[in-house]
Amino acid sequence: MAARGHVQDPNDRRLRPIYDYLDNGNNKMAIQQADKLLKKHKDLHCAKVLKAIGLQRTGKQDEAFILAQEVTTLEPTDDNSLQALTILYREMHRPELVTKLYEAAVKKVPLSEEYHSHLFMAYARVGEYKKMQQAGMALYKIVPKNPYYFWSVMSLVMQAISAQDERLAQTMFLPLAERMVEKMVKEEKIEAEAEVQLYYMILERLGKCVEALDVIRGPLGEKLTSELQSRENKCMMLYQRLQRWPECNALAHKLLLKNPDDWQFYPCYFDSLFHLIDQSWSPPEEGEHCPEGLVHHTVSEVVRFVEERIKGEDGKDSRSLRGPYLARLELIHRLRERGCPEESLLGEPLELMVQFFGKFGDKPCCITDLKIYLHLLSPEQHVQFINRLSEAVPLGEQGDEGFAFPDDTKALQRHLCMCQLSRMLGLHHSLDTDGKLRLITELKAHYRHGLKFGKTALKTELQFSDMYCLMAAHVYVDLWTETGDENMVWQGLGLLQEGLSHSASNAQFKLLLLLLYCHLGAFEPVVDLYSSLDAKHVQHDTIGFLLTRYAESLGQFAAASQSCNFSLRFFHSNQKDTSEYIIQAYKYGAFEKIPEFIALRNRLNQSLHFAQVRTERMLLDLFLEADIVLSLEESVKAMSLSAEEDDIPWDNMRDNRDLTVFTSWDPKERQLTEEHRCRSLEEESVWLRLRSLTLRLLASLAALGHSSSHQNSNVANENGVGDKSSILSSLLSQLNQTLQTAAQIAEKHTQYPFLGPPSTRLTVALSSGSCQCQAAALQLSVHLQELDMVGLDESSELQTQICNAFKSLVIQLQEILKKCKGDLLDMKEGKLKTCPSLLENLIFFVETVCIVLWMASYCAKILRPLKTSLQKKKKKKKDANTSLPVVICGFQELTGSLQDLLTQALDYIKGQETGVTALKLASLNLEGNTEEEASFTKAAMDKVQSSYLRSLQEVGDLLKKRAETLKNLKI
């Protein structure tokens, strides 16, 4: 809250209780206390603002805003009021009002350092870089401190970064910033490292690499001390940009002599060597090779250098460093790529990798080090390599099960690394079914044996043998995907649940469980698994898709809302948080971080996942509430949803998903490729476009419903219905185009790796006929609008067309419902079988029914007044003809058919609920499993059964509510 350190001020003493109530979350008492105080002291502005904060926090935003504006118009200059208003406006997400507040305060108190700096920070929150530059200079004139001057310089740099015109940045903003810093350099006023960093940043952005190099290597560079080897790293980067390969090579060589384990300099060292060879560079006959010293410009020199580093490590008594050994493999890889015969000078890769395993096989990093170089082995060497490694794994005597186990954690790590390498070389995948089952038995035995080493581990620590358990689960998944035997996935689930009981914090167990449950169509256990992962900050964007992809499609609407809220809360707070990070960066002079924070904010605002969650959340709210809790028009209005506006940044969309979040030891041919990534993004974008267009078309339908025929057609045109119909036509044509693109994508039948990105709902939406039926229902609104304009008398052809469309919709809905029929969960020959695709089809049926009902509701709004005016005409003419117009009869048929359809669907759901509940999982035959294994597997089956019941119940409840709304469609 506001600073309240000076207890001497009587106002501070009076306000203290209100602050305390607000800090403790007791907002009602804060409001009451403020009212009491204002009765006695009407001019105590701060009390009024604190009351406004209390009102804001109790949901009375409008009252709070009025109170705040009353105080703001008085242009207060007391610190308490200003700080309280700042807090209030931030909570209202109106940071632009804080700038006006401090602009007024600065005018009244022009020499206040505090108010000027608050004004600068207020501009920073809203990204007003030009005003920040002016505020920074005004501050420097009042209080000539270096940080204020450099705030102004940084604001110029930010104007350059955010400028639409790159030329303007290069010719105006950056040169001006450079001159401002040079002035301080000439006057020898540069004091802090941050100022040198900023100078370097400006020169780098101007492309003045030579000048930047002079700064780094000169006396100013001595101030760069906060990061280790900061000067050397910057020099290396500049040499690379300037393509000064001799200096690059000599500097890398010098730094590697100092620390042979510093991996970042090996790639620079090798890159520079090959550039020098390509340029046929040779050293001068006299003097130094280059300003940085000696240059290695031949392969033999570099080979000798690497071998010397390795000799140095071999001769040490202490533990060897990995860097030089990996450098040797990296050099072989690069020489082989270029077809250089010198690779033989370094030795045979198989022998070198066995040697590496001998030295470092007991470290968990051994697998990640070696997997990059497995391609150096020929396929014929794979089995030989693993056999050689197994000789270096110390195992004890063979037990009763026929397996030998390690005696300590180091031997366990070596054996585990060998198993991981076997899988990466494809030796697990080449086994037949029996071979894979034997492998699983061995991995499980090693896992359970290894648990004894972690008996004293804390709950939050992982077990040493967890990776055996995960690998066995992967082999179960292989068997499931190859043979279709669902028993394998149940066993895999049971094993992972067992693993989780011993290692409650293992994220990989949770992620794989989450994926398997989703593939089986069970979302209920997934919610707890995801929340136990405790995803932090940006992870809601990178792994949130695992949750939101399946939530609604598996019929768990309440959980789907919760999942979307998880992600949306993060995205919405990102805006506010990033502003605070930027302000802190200014305060502490971390100027180089400011562009990074802004890039992060843009990356999150343009996130594919953000757009998906936003769209799906709004659609979900409409499916659950529109015409049930509120009318469609009111629901659309409450969401501030507009048919005209498309707020998705299609051209700058960022795919921030982490598609490698699952630990995988699959061989290269089974891994995720760049083509998979591109196809997945294309599929996600088209599905998002379909959903976004559906949402905007519903907003358009709501707008039409709002202004339907309670006016005659002329008035309707004046009120912009003509404009609305053109938006509707444009959206429908976009929808049809997108459906064509979607059909082409679906025809490709792209299969992603099991641990890769999940497929979208696109293929199921098209194969079930749901997309086509929804499009037809939305298309019908155009004909209905035409009928509204023309009336009943002169529209017999149009009426017939509309009636045919009604019949077609009913037939399409019946077809979708047919594809939902079947047993969701069934027991055959003592084995449990699931059919989650039926659940996905059922959800599409529900969504499509909702859209057809909204169209029918719009139709009823149009037909009611037309029917009333027809009856009036008949009364006037005393017409005895009682036959109704075709369209009205057709509409009555439609509502009757929809009622029948919903009854059928509810009967089917009831039957499924009864069937799933009646399954006695206890009678299942889980042969070959121990009692403990069977209990974990049955627990997983119970979770799936319970989840299916929850889904059926939620879908049934929603359809019942929709059936109720049908009764209101009589005309």
PECORDA-V551722 format. One record per pair of residues at least 6 apart in sequence whose C-alpha atoms are under 8 Angstrom apart, sorted by the first residue. I is the first residue (numbers start at 1). J is the second residue. D is the distance in Angstrom with one decimal. If there is no record, write none. Layout:
BEGIN
<<I,J,D> <I,J,D>>
END
This chain:
BEGIN
<<1,19,7.2> <1,23,7.7> <1,83,7.6> <1,84,7.1> <1,87,7.6> <2,79,7.9> <2,80,5.8> <2,83,5.3> <2,84,6.0> <3,79,7.9> <3,80,7.0> <3,83,7.8> <4,12,6.4> <4,80,7.8> <6,12,7.2> <7,13,6.1> <14,37,7.7> <15,47,6.8> <17,30,7.7> <17,33,7.6> <18,29,7.9> <18,30,4.9> <18,31,7.8> <18,33,6.2> <18,34,6.6> <18,47,8.0> <18,50,7.2> <19,30,7.6> <19,50,7.7> <21,27,6.4> <21,29,6.5> <21,30,5.3> <22,30,6.1> <22,54,6.9> <27,54,4.8> <27,55,7.5> <27,57,6.9> <27,58,6.9> <28,54,6.8> <28,58,7.7> <30,50,7.7> <30,51,6.7> <30,54,6.3> <31,50,7.7> <31,51,4.9> <31,52,8.0> <31,54,5.8> <31,55,7.2> <34,47,5.4> <34,48,6.8> <34,50,7.1> <34,51,5.7> <35,51,7.6> <37,47,7.2> <38,44,6.7> <38,47,6.8> <38,48,7.3> <45,71,6.2> <45,76,7.8> <45,81,6.3> <46,80,6.1> <46,81,4.4> <46,84,7.0> <48,67,6.8> <48,68,7.6> <48,71,7.5> <49,67,6.9> <49,68,5.9> <49,71,7.3> <49,81,6.8> <49,84,6.3> <49,85,6.3> <49,88,7.8> <50,84,6.6> <51,64,7.7> <52,63,7.4> <52,64,4.3> <52,65,7.2> <52,67,6.1> <52,68,6.4> <52,88,7.5> <53,64,6.8> <53,84,8.0> <53,88,5.7> <55,61,6.6> <55,63,7.0> <55,64,5.4> <56,63,7.9> <56,64,5.5> <56,88,7.8> <56,92,7.8> <61,92,8.0> <68,85,7.0> <72,101,6.6> <75,101,6.9> <75,104,6.0> <75,105,6.6> <76,82,6.9> <76,105,6.8> <77,105,5.4> <77,108,7.6> <77,109,7.8> <82,101,7.4> <82,102,7.9> <85,98,7.5> <86,95,7.9> <86,98,5.8> <89,95,5.9> <89,97,6.8> <89,98,6.7> <93,576,7.9> <95,122,7.2> <95,125,6.7> <95,126,6.5> <96,122,7.6> <96,123,7.9> <96,126,6.3> <98,122,6.1> <99,119,6.1> <99,122,5.2> <99,123,6.2> <102,115,6.5> <102,116,7.7> <102,118,7.0> <102,119,5.3> <102,122,7.9> <103,119,6.6> <105,115,6.9> <106,112,7.1> <106,115,6.1> <106,116,6.4> <106,119,7.9> <109,115,8.0> <111,142,6.4> <113,139,6.6> <113,142,7.1> <113,143,7.0> <116,135,6.9> <116,138,7.8> <116,139,6.1> <117,135,7.9> <117,136,7.9> <117,139,7.1> <119,135,7.2> <120,131,7.9> <120,132,5.5> <120,135,5.6> <120,136,6.6> <121,583,6.2> <123,129,7.2> <123,131,6.8> <123,132,5.8> <124,132,6.7> <124,579,7.1> <124,582,7.4> <124,583,6.7> <125,579,5.0> <125,580,7.3> <125,582,7.9> <125,583,7.5> <126,579,7.8> <129,155,5.3> <129,156,7.1> <129,158,6.4> <129,159,5.8> <130,155,6.9> <130,156,7.2> <130,159,6.9> <132,151,7.9> <132,152,6.6> <132,155,6.0> <133,151,7.1> <133,152,4.2> <133,153,7.0> <133,154,7.9> <133,155,5.1> <133,156,6.4> <134,152,6.9> <135,152,7.5> <136,148,5.5> <136,149,6.2> <136,150,7.9> <136,151,5.7> <136,152,4.6> <137,148,7.0> <137,149,6.1> <137,152,5.9> <139,148,6.3> <140,146,7.7> <140,148,5.3> <140,149,5.7> <146,189,7.9> <146,190,7.9> <146,191,7.7> <147,589,7.4> <150,195,7.0> <151,586,6.7> <153,177,5.4> <153,180,7.0> <153,181,7.6> <154,177,7.7> <154,198,7.4> <154,591,7.0> <156,173,5.7> <156,174,7.0> <156,176,7.8> <156,177,6.1> <157,173,6.6> <157,174,6.1> <157,177,6.8> <157,202,7.2> <158,595,7.6> <159,169,7.4> <159,173,6.8> <160,166,7.6> <160,168,7.4> <160,169,4.3> <160,170,7.5> <160,173,5.5> <160,174,6.4> <161,169,7.2> <161,595,7.8> <163,169,6.4> <170,206,6.4> <174,202,6.4> <174,205,7.8> <174,206,6.9> <175,206,7.8> <177,202,7.3> <178,199,7.1> <178,202,6.4> <178,203,7.3> <181,199,6.6> <184,190,6.1> <190,196,7.5> <192,223,7.0> <193,223,5.2> <193,224,5.5> <193,225,7.5> <194,589,5.5> <194,590,6.4> <194,591,6.8> <195,589,7.8> <196,220,6.6> <196,221,7.3> <196,223,7.4> <196,224,7.5> <197,224,7.7> <197,591,7.6> <197,592,7.2> <198,591,6.4> <198,592,6.9> <200,212,5.7> <200,215,7.4> <200,216,7.8> <201,592,7.3> <203,209,6.8> <203,211,7.1> <203,212,5.7> <204,212,6.6> <209,238,6.1> <209,241,7.6> <209,242,7.0> <210,238,8.0> <210,242,7.9> <212,238,7.9> <213,235,6.4> <213,238,6.7> <215,221,6.0> <216,222,7.7> <216,231,6.2> <216,234,7.5> <216,235,7.1> <217,231,7.5> <217,235,7.9> <221,231,6.7> <224,230,6.4> <224,231,6.6> <232,251,8.0> <236,248,6.0> <236,251,7.3> <236,252,7.9> <239,245,6.9> <239,247,6.7> <239,248,5.8> <240,248,6.7> <245,272,5.1> <245,273,7.7> <245,275,6.8> <245,276,6.5> <246,272,7.2> <246,276,7.2> <246,289,7.7> <246,290,6.5> <246,295,6.0> <247,290,6.1> <247,291,6.8> <247,292,5.5> <247,293,7.7> <247,295,7.6> <248,268,7.0> <248,269,7.2> <248,272,6.3> <249,268,7.1> <249,269,5.2> <249,270,7.9> <249,272,5.4> <249,273,6.7> <249,295,6.0> <249,296,6.9> <250,290,7.8> <250,292,5.6> <250,293,5.8> <250,294,5.5> <250,295,4.8> <250,296,7.2> <251,292,5.8> <251,293,7.6> <252,265,5.4> <252,266,7.2> <252,268,6.6> <252,269,5.4> <253,269,6.7> <253,295,7.9> <255,265,7.5> <256,262,6.7> <256,265,6.9> <256,266,7.7> <260,309,6.8> <260,321,7.9> <260,323,6.3> <260,324,6.4> <261,321,6.1> <261,322,6.6> <261,323,4.3> <261,324,6.6> <262,323,6.8> <263,323,6.1> <266,327,6.7> <270,331,7.3> <273,296,7.0> <273,297,5.6> <273,298,7.0> <273,299,7.5> <273,302,8.0> <276,297,6.1> <277,297,6.7> <277,298,7.0> <281,297,7.3> <282,297,7.3> <283,289,5.4> <283,295,7.7> <288,294,7.0> <289,295,6.1> <296,302,6.2> <299,342,7.3> <300,342,7.6> <303,345,7.6> <303,346,7.1> <306,324,6.4> <306,327,7.1> <306,328,6.5> <307,324,8.0> <307,328,7.8> <307,346,8.0> <309,324,6.0> <310,324,5.6> <310,325,6.5> <313,320,5.3> <313,321,6.7> <314,320,6.9> <320,359,7.8> <322,360,7.8> <325,356,7.0> <326,369,7.5> <328,346,7.0> <329,349,7.1> <329,352,7.8> <329,373,7.0> <330,373,7.7> <331,343,7.7> <332,343,5.3> <332,346,7.1> <332,349,7.9> <333,373,7.5> <333,376,7.0> <335,341,7.7> <335,342,7.2> <335,343,5.7> <336,343,6.6> <349,376,6.4> <349,377,6.8> <350,377,6.5> <350,381,7.8> <350,385,6.6> <353,370,7.3> <354,385,7.4> <354,388,7.0> <354,389,6.3> <357,366,7.1> <357,389,7.3> <358,392,6.4> <360,366,6.1> <361,413,7.0> <361,414,4.9> <361,417,6.8> <362,410,4.9> <362,411,6.6> <362,412,7.8> <362,413,5.0> <362,414,4.9> <363,410,7.7> <363,413,6.7> <363,414,7.7> <364,413,6.7> <364,417,7.6> <366,417,7.1> <367,417,5.8> <367,420,7.1> <367,421,6.9> <371,421,7.3> <371,424,7.5> <374,425,7.6> <382,425,6.6> <383,427,7.8> <386,418,6.8> <386,421,7.7> <386,422,6.6> <389,418,6.6> <390,415,7.5> <390,418,7.0> <393,411,6.3> <393,414,6.0> <393,415,6.0> <394,406,6.5> <394,411,5.9> <395,404,5.8> <395,405,5.3> <395,406,4.5> <395,407,6.7> <395,411,7.1> <396,404,5.5> <396,405,5.5> <396,406,5.8> <396,407,6.3> <397,404,5.4> <397,405,7.3> <398,404,4.1> <398,405,7.3> <403,442,7.1> <403,445,7.9> <405,412,7.9> <405,446,6.7> <405,449,7.4> <406,412,5.3> <406,415,7.7> <408,453,7.6> <409,453,7.0> <409,464,7.1> <412,450,7.4> <412,464,8.0> <412,465,7.6> <413,464,8.0> <416,467,7.5> <416,468,7.0> <420,665,6.3> <421,665,7.7> <422,428,6.7> <423,429,7.3> <423,665,5.9> <423,666,6.3> <423,667,7.0> <424,665,5.0> <424,666,5.1> <424,667,4.5> <424,668,7.6> <425,666,7.9> <425,667,5.6> <426,666,7.1> <426,667,5.4> <428,436,7.0> <428,475,7.8> <429,478,7.8> <433,479,7.1> <436,475,6.8> <436,479,7.7> <439,472,7.8> <440,472,5.2> <440,475,6.9> <440,476,7.7> <443,468,5.5> <443,469,6.8> <443,471,7.5> <443,472,5.9> <444,468,6.8> <444,469,6.2> <444,472,6.7> <446,465,7.4> <446,468,6.8> <447,465,5.1> <447,466,6.6> <447,467,7.9> <447,468,5.3> <447,469,5.8> <448,465,7.7> <450,463,7.9> <450,464,6.5> <450,465,5.1> <451,463,6.5> <451,464,7.1> <451,465,6.4> <453,463,7.8> <453,464,7.0> <454,463,5.5> <454,464,6.5> <457,463,7.5> <459,503,7.0> <459,504,6.7> <459,505,7.5> <460,503,7.4> <460,504,6.7> <460,505,5.5> <461,503,7.0> <461,505,6.8> <462,503,5.4> <462,504,7.8> <462,505,6.7> <462,506,6.3> <463,502,7.4> <463,503,6.1> <466,499,7.0> <466,503,7.7> <469,495,7.1> <469,496,7.1> <469,499,6.6> <470,496,7.2> <470,508,7.7> <470,509,6.8> <472,492,7.7> <473,492,4.9> <473,493,7.7> <473,495,6.9> <473,496,6.9> <474,492,7.9> <476,488,5.4> <476,489,6.3> <476,491,7.3> <476,492,5.5> <477,488,7.0> <477,489,6.2> <477,492,7.1> <479,485,7.3> <479,488,6.5> <480,486,6.1> <480,487,7.8> <480,488,5.4> <480,489,6.0> <486,832,7.6> <486,833,6.7> <487,831,7.1> <487,832,7.5> <489,516,7.7> <490,937,6.0> <490,940,7.3> <490,941,7.3> <491,937,6.0> <493,513,6.5> <493,516,7.4> <493,936,8.0> <493,937,6.4> <493,940,6.4> <494,933,6.5> <494,934,7.5> <494,935,7.9> <494,936,4.6> <494,937,3.9> <494,938,7.5> <494,939,7.6> <494,940,6.3> <495,933,7.1> <495,936,7.2> <495,937,7.4> <496,509,6.0> <496,513,6.8> <497,509,8.0> <497,513,7.9> <497,936,6.2> <497,937,7.9> <497,940,7.6> <498,933,7.5> <498,936,6.2> <499,509,7.3> <500,506,6.8> <500,509,6.5> <500,510,7.6> <505,533,7.9> <507,533,6.3> <508,662,6.6> <508,663,6.9> <510,529,6.0> <510,530,7.5> <510,533,7.3> <511,529,7.9> <511,530,7.9> <511,662,7.1> <512,662,7.4> <513,526,8.0> <514,525,7.8> <514,526,5.3> <514,529,6.6> <514,530,7.5> <515,546,7.5> <517,523,6.7> <517,525,7.4> <517,526,6.9> <517,944,7.4> <518,526,7.5> <518,550,6.5> <519,836,7.6> <520,834,6.8> <520,835,7.6> <520,836,5.8> <520,944,7.7> <521,554,6.0> <521,835,8.0> <521,836,4.7> <521,837,7.7> <521,839,7.3> <521,944,7.8> <521,948,7.7> <522,554,7.0> <522,943,7.7> <522,944,5.2> <522,947,5.3> <522,948,6.3> <523,550,7.2> <523,551,6.5> <523,554,6.5> <523,556,6.9> <523,947,6.2> <524,556,7.4> <524,559,7.8> <524,943,7.4> <524,944,7.8> <524,946,7.7> <524,947,4.9> <524,950,7.7> <525,943,6.4> <525,944,7.8> <525,947,7.3> <526,547,7.6> <527,547,7.8> <527,559,7.2> <527,563,7.9> <530,547,7.4> <537,570,6.6> <538,570,7.9> <540,566,7.4> <540,567,5.5> <540,570,7.0> <541,567,7.0> <541,604,7.7> <541,607,7.7> <541,609,6.3> <541,610,7.3> <541,656,6.6> <541,657,6.7> <542,656,5.5> <542,657,4.3> <542,658,5.0> <543,657,6.1> <543,658,6.1> <543,661,7.7> <544,567,6.8> <544,609,7.7> <545,609,6.7> <545,657,7.2> <546,758,7.9> <547,563,6.7> <548,560,6.9> <548,563,6.1> <548,564,6.5> <548,613,7.2> <549,758,7.9> <549,760,7.4> <551,557,7.1> <551,559,6.6> <551,560,4.6> <551,563,7.3> <552,559,8.0> <552,560,5.2> <552,620,7.7> <552,843,7.9> <553,761,7.8> <553,839,7.8> <553,840,5.5> <553,843,6.2> <553,844,7.9> <554,839,6.2> <554,840,5.9> <554,843,7.2> <554,951,6.8> <555,839,7.3> <555,840,7.7> <555,843,6.2> <555,951,4.7> <555,952,7.2> <555,954,6.8> <555,955,6.2> <556,950,7.2> <556,951,5.3> <556,954,6.7> <557,620,7.6> <557,954,7.0> <561,617,6.6> <561,620,7.5> <564,613,5.8> <564,614,7.7> <564,616,8.0> <564,617,6.2> <567,610,7.6> <567,613,7.4> <568,610,7.2> <568,613,7.1> <568,614,7.2> <571,604,7.0> <571,605,7.5> <571,610,7.0> <574,601,6.9> <574,604,7.9> <575,601,6.8> <578,597,6.4> <578,598,7.4> <578,601,6.6> <581,597,7.2> <582,593,8.0> <582,594,5.7> <582,597,6.8> <585,591,6.2> <585,593,6.7> <585,594,6.4> <586,594,7.9> <603,654,6.5> <604,610,7.4> <606,648,7.8> <606,649,6.1> <606,652,6.4> <606,653,5.2> <606,654,5.6> <607,653,6.0> <607,654,4.8> <607,655,6.1> <607,656,6.3> <608,653,5.9> <608,654,5.6> <608,655,5.4> <608,656,7.1> <608,685,7.8> <609,655,7.5> <609,656,7.5> <609,657,7.7> <611,648,6.2> <611,688,7.9> <612,688,6.2> <615,688,7.9> <615,691,7.0> <615,692,6.1> <615,695,7.4> <616,691,7.5> <618,639,7.5> <618,695,7.8> <619,695,6.4> <622,632,7.4> <622,635,6.9> <622,636,8.0> <623,847,6.7> <623,850,6.3> <624,958,6.9> <625,635,7.5> <626,632,4.6> <626,634,8.0> <626,635,5.8> <627,854,8.0> <627,965,7.0> <628,961,6.8> <628,962,7.4> <628,965,7.0> <632,702,6.0> <632,854,7.6> <633,699,7.7> <633,702,4.8> <633,703,6.8> <633,705,7.4> <633,706,6.6> <636,642,7.9> <636,699,6.0> <636,702,7.1> <641,696,7.7> <641,699,6.5> <642,696,6.7> <642,699,6.2> <642,700,7.7> <643,696,4.5> <643,697,6.5> <643,698,7.9> <643,699,5.3> <643,700,5.3> <643,727,7.4> <644,696,7.7> <644,727,6.8> <655,681,7.1> <659,756,5.9> <659,757,6.0> <660,755,8.0> <660,756,7.2> <662,755,6.4> <664,755,7.7> <670,753,6.7> <671,753,6.6> <672,752,7.4> <672,753,6.3> <672,756,6.1> <676,752,6.5> <677,757,7.9> <679,750,7.7> <680,757,6.9> <680,759,7.3> <683,742,7.8> <683,745,6.9> <683,760,6.9> <683,762,7.6> <684,760,6.3> <686,738,6.9> <686,741,7.6> <686,742,6.4> <687,742,7.5> <687,760,7.2> <687,761,7.5> <687,762,5.9> <689,738,7.3> <690,735,6.6> <690,738,6.6> <690,739,7.4> <693,731,6.6> <693,734,7.7> <693,735,6.3> <694,735,7.7> <696,731,7.7> <697,728,6.7> <697,731,6.6> <697,732,7.5> <697,778,7.2> <698,778,8.0> <700,724,7.1> <700,727,7.6> <700,728,6.2> <701,728,8.0> <701,778,8.0> <701,781,7.3> <701,855,7.7> <701,858,7.6> <703,724,7.6> <704,721,7.0> <704,724,7.1> <704,858,7.9> <705,858,5.5> <705,861,7.0> <707,716,7.2> <707,721,7.3> <708,716,7.7> <708,788,7.7> <708,861,6.9> <708,862,6.3> <709,716,7.6> <709,788,6.4> <709,861,7.4> <709,862,5.8> <709,865,7.1> <710,865,7.1> <712,789,7.8> <713,788,7.4> <713,789,5.3> <716,722,7.6> <725,782,7.4> <728,782,7.7> <729,782,7.5> <732,775,7.8> <732,778,7.7> <732,779,6.7> <735,775,7.5> <736,775,7.7> <739,771,7.9> <742,762,7.2> <743,766,7.3> <746,762,7.3> <746,763,5.4> <752,758,7.4> <752,759,7.5> <764,840,7.6> <764,841,7.2> <765,771,5.7> <765,841,7.8> <765,844,6.9> <766,772,7.1> <768,815,8.0> <768,816,5.6> <768,819,6.8> <768,841,6.4> <768,844,7.8> <769,812,7.2> <769,815,7.7> <769,816,6.2> <770,816,6.8> <770,844,6.0> <770,845,6.8> <770,848,6.2> <773,809,6.5> <773,812,6.2> <773,813,7.3> <773,848,7.0> <774,848,5.7> <774,851,6.5> <774,852,7.1> <776,805,7.9> <776,809,7.3> <777,809,7.0> <777,851,7.1> <777,852,5.7> <777,855,6.4> <778,851,7.8> <778,852,8.0> <778,855,6.9> <780,802,7.2> <780,805,7.2> <780,855,7.7> <781,855,6.7> <781,858,7.9> <781,859,7.8> <783,798,7.4> <783,802,6.9> <784,802,7.6> <784,859,6.6> <784,862,7.5> <787,795,7.0> <787,798,7.2> <787,799,7.7> <788,862,6.1> <791,866,6.9> <792,866,6.9> <792,885,7.3> <796,886,7.6> <799,886,6.3> <799,887,5.0> <800,886,6.8> <800,887,6.9> <802,887,6.9> <803,886,7.5> <803,887,5.9> <803,890,5.2> <803,891,7.3> <806,890,7.1> <806,891,7.3> <806,894,6.1> <807,894,7.1> <809,852,7.9> <810,894,7.3> <810,897,6.9> <810,898,7.1> <813,845,7.1> <813,848,7.7> <813,849,7.5> <814,901,7.1> <816,841,7.2> <816,845,6.0> <817,841,7.9> <817,842,7.1> <817,845,6.3> <817,905,7.2> <819,838,7.0> <819,841,6.6> <820,838,4.8> <820,839,7.0> <820,841,5.5> <820,842,5.3> <821,838,6.9> <821,908,7.5> <822,838,7.1> <823,834,7.9> <823,835,6.9> <823,912,6.9> <824,834,5.7> <824,835,4.9> <824,836,6.4> <824,838,6.5> <824,839,7.2> <824,912,7.2> <824,916,7.7> <824,948,7.9> <825,832,7.2> <825,833,5.8> <825,834,4.6> <825,835,6.4> <825,916,6.1> <825,945,7.6> <826,832,5.8> <826,833,5.1> <826,834,6.4> <826,916,7.6> <826,919,7.6> <827,833,6.0> <827,919,7.4> <830,923,7.5> <830,924,5.2> <830,925,5.3> <831,924,6.4> <831,925,6.8> <832,924,7.7> <843,955,7.5> <846,955,7.6> <846,959,7.1> <850,962,7.3> <853,966,7.4> <856,969,7.4> <857,969,6.2> <860,969,6.1> <860,970,7.3> <860,971,6.2> <863,888,7.2> <863,971,7.0> <864,971,5.4> <867,971,7.9> <874,880,7.7> <892,970,7.7> <895,966,7.0> <895,969,7.5> <899,963,6.7> <899,966,7.2> <902,959,7.0> <902,963,6.6> <906,956,6.2> <906,959,7.2> <906,960,7.6> <909,952,6.3> <909,956,6.5> <910,956,7.9> <912,952,7.7> <913,949,6.1> <913,952,6.6> <913,953,7.7> <916,945,6.8> <916,948,7.8> <916,949,7.1> <917,945,7.8> <917,949,7.5> <921,938,7.2> <921,941,7.6> <921,942,7.5> <922,938,7.7> <926,934,6.5>>
END
